């Protein structure tokens, strides 16, 4: 998925930790299979297969071992013994998509670059569109845990082409991790008590992001459980975003179901946004249905706004239809605003038409306001025409 300002908005609102699943350049993959990673002490017992599965970890006390018990038992035992800060990581197959995931805002070039795990300036996952697609072999997602004082305090994700800087801390790399066990363990954080707590970075948020980026049916089932009616509203909203951003056709089907059945207007309004970041063929049609049919004026207005970001004839017809036909004046005004968000060659002529012909004075006033904000020569000519009369 290609990342734009909407995605940046979602990530800053805490919806993840913000899409979406890396495509790995071949040359970057070759770097990871190189055992001579700078700043890393390789255990003498690590075999070639294990080394090829590990990312490049710099500035760390690096250890590598295979999982010898269940993943939950392995990680819980590691965390319990972590009196000082340290990191643990492993890789799993990533969900399909042309995207790159970095553990924070520090990277250079087309790939992820280096993730500074202990850099206080940026703690959220960041995403960028990937220009080069590697068609050879599976693409992997790196899942990272930070433990201190006997408990896990952070969960992050990174593309396998990201070099990691552990800030001089111990870093344990696990091989032979089963993806289903990873999803199950991460799910215990998503359904925990800290999901609604305010704070810069919570394990629950990172765990939801990680599950959304896992490939496979286990992740699909977990995401479906997070949007069940009995789940808290905040979780349903954030999970809905990831259904649109990362889960492809299965996510789209769940969003369509939620758009019709979720009892919360706030959640349904957020579904309109989730549909706007989906690349599934029917996403725009479902947004149009919501703009026409949802019982909530708030939801209809949000659907119109996100439709405007998609542009195109279908979106324009729905927005102008709402201005003419929606019974709620506030929805009409939101539709006028939506016109202002469309490309100028599409939006400005329609705003002029509304300002000239709409029978609702509030709607005409709104159209005039947004024409004034457009700084478009056609808007200026329209104003001069009005003043001349």
C-alpha positions, 0 to 999 in steps of 0.5 A, spaced: 500 500 500 502 506 498 503 511 504 500 518 504 498 523 509 492 519 511 496 514 513 501 519 517 494 522 520 492 515 523 499 513 526 499 519 530 492 518 532 495 511 535 492 507 530 498 502 530 503 503 529 501 506 521 501 499 514 503 495 512 508 490 510 515 490 507 517 488 500 524 487 501 530 489 495 534 483 493 540 487 495 538 488 502 536 481 503 543 479 501 546 484 507 542 480 512 545 473 510 552 476 511 554 473 518 559 479 519 554 484 521 558 490 524 557 491 532 555 484 533 558 478 536 556 472 533 555 465 537 560 460 535 554 455 535 550 459 530 549 455 524 548 458 517 541 457 516 540 461 523 545 466 521 541 468 514 534 468 518 537 474 523 537 481 521 543 486 521 544 488 529 549 493 530 551 496 537 549 490 541 551 484 545 548 479 540 545 472 542 542 467 538 538 461 539 532 456 537 526 456 541 526 450 545 519 450 548 513 454 547 514 461 544 510 464 550 514 460 555 520 462 551 519 470 551 516 470 558 522 466 561 527 471 558 523 477 560 522 475 567 530 475 567 531 481 564 533 486 570 536 491 565 533 493 559 534 488 553 531 486 546 528 480 543 526 479 536 524 473 531 521 473 524 515 471 521 512 471 514 509 478 512 502 479 509 503 481 502 503 488 500 508 493 497 510 497 503 516 498 508 516 498 516 521 501 520 521 501 528 521 509 528 522 515 524 530 514 522 531 511 516 535 513 509 534 511 502 529 507 499 529 502 504 528 502 512 535 504 513 537 503 521 532 503 526 535 506 533 531 501 538 533 506 544 532 513 540 528 517 544 526 521 538 521 516 535 518 510 538 512 509 533 513 504 527 513 508 520 511 506 513 514 508 506 512 505 500 517 501 497 520 502 490 523 495 488 519 489 489 523 482 490 519 476 487 524 471 490 522 467 496 518 469 502 518 476 505 519 477 513 517 481 518 521 482 524 517 482 531 521 486 537 520 486 544 523 490 549 523 488 557 526 491 563 525 489 570 522 483 569 516 485 564 515 487 557 514 494 556 515 495 548 513 491 542 515 494 535 516 491 528 521 492 522 522 490 515 527 484 515 531 489 510 532 494 516 538 494 520 537 494 528 541 498 533 540 496 540 543 502 543 549 497 546 543 493 550 543 485 550 539 482 544 536 475 543 534 473 536 530 467 536 529 462 530 524 457 528 518 461 531 512 458 529 507 464 526 501 461 530 504 461 536 507 469 535 499 471 533 497 467 540 502 470 544 501 477 541 494 477 542 494 476 550 497 484 549 492 486 545 486 484 549 490 486 556 488 492 560 493 497 558 490 498 551 486 504 553 491 507 557 494 514 555 501 514 553 507 514 548 508 507 547 504 501 549 505 494 548 498 493 546 498 497 540 505 494 538 502 487 538 496 489 534 500 492 529 505 486 529 499 481 528 496 485 522 502 485 519 503 477 520 501 473 514 496 467 514 489 465 517 491 465 524 492 473 523 486 473 520 482 470 525 485 474 530 483 480 527 476 478 526 476 477 534 478 484 535 472 487 531 467 483 535 461 486 538 463 485 545 470 488 544 471 495 546 470 501 541 477 503 541 480 496 539 474 495 534 476 502 531 484 501 531 483 494 528 478 496 523 484 501 520 489 495 520 483 491 516 483 496 511 490 498 510 493 491 511 489 485 510 487 485 503 480 481 501 479 478 508 479 485 511 475 488 506 469 483 507 470 484 515 469 492 514 463 491 509 460 487 515 462 492 520 459 498 516 452 495 516 452 492 523 457 495 528 452 499 533 457 505 534 457 511 529 464 512 531 466 506 529 462 506 523 465 513 521 472 510 522 470 504 518 469 509 512 477 511 513 479 504 513 475 503 507 479 509 504 486 506 505 484 499 502 486 497 495 480 492 494 476 493 488 469 494 492 472 499 497 469 506 494 462 502 492 462 501 500 464 508 502 458 510 497 453 506 500 455 509 507 455 516 504 448 514 502 445 510 507 448 510 514 443 512 519 448 517 522 449 524 519 456 523 522 458 517 519 455 520 512 459 526 513 465 522 514 464 517 508 463 523 504 470 526 506 474 520 505 471 519 498 473 526 496 480 524 498 479 518 492 477 523 487 474 520 481 467 520 478 464 516 482 466 520 488 464 526 485 457 524 484 456 521 491 458 528 494 454 532 489 448 528 490 449 529 498 449 536 497 442 536 493 439 530 497 441 529 504 436 531 509 441 534 514 444 541 513 450 539 517 451 533 512 450 538 506 456 542 509 460 537 510 459 535 503 461 542 500 467 541 504 469 534 501 468 538 494 474 543 497 478 537 498 478 534 491 483 536 485 481 543 483 479 541 476 474 537 479 472 541 486 472 548 484 467 548 478 462 544 482 463 549 488 461 554 484 455 551 481 453 550 489 454 557 490 450 559 484 444 554 485 443 551 491 437 553 495 440 552 502 443 559 504 447 555 509 450 551 503 451 556 499 455 560 504 459 554 505 461 553 498 463 561 498 467 560 503 471 554 500 472 558 494 475 563 497 480 558 500 482 555 494 485 561 491 483 559 484 483 564 478 476 561 477 473 562 484 476 570 483 472 570 476 466 568 480 467 573 485 468 579 481 462 577 477 457 577 483 460 584 485 459 586 478 452 585 479 
